[in-house]
Amino acid sequence: MGKRDQLIEALIGTSQIDPDDYSPITSQNRVKSLGYAIAGWIYMLRRQKNTRIQAVASIGVMAFALWLEISLISWAILILTITIVWMAEFMNAAVEAAINLTTSEIHPMAKVGKDVASAAVLLGVVAAVLIGLLLLGPPLVDKLGL
């Protein structure tokens, strides 16, 4: 295989894999797919303690932003930031579930996978706190007349 063929394979090889060949549960029904996604969210809220903390924090921050009457651009950034943290938490849980399914033994690389996925959540939370301070701090100072 020449360099050109290797490059083409690297670029499009994955797109040629049909998931139906490897998974008995791929859904062709968009309504069912939506149901699976909602089931995943419900699982997260019921089984993952951090997600419940995130839900309370998200609602609290949004209520605080409403009280501060932030701009539409600030709302967009705030919603995007909160969403990214939720997505990181969901991906962390997915990685942990896949690793747990793959091995029952404590393996150093399983630890790496879990720790790195968890670090992604931590990174998102730190960024969210900083963005929250930047977006909500000035309106809070104005509202309090400081």
Secondary structure as UniProt FT lines:
FT   HELIX           3..12
FT   HELIX           14..16
FT   HELIX           19..21
FT   TURN            24..25
FT   HELIX           30..47
FT   HELIX           49..68
FT   HELIX           72..102
FT   HELIX           108..144
//
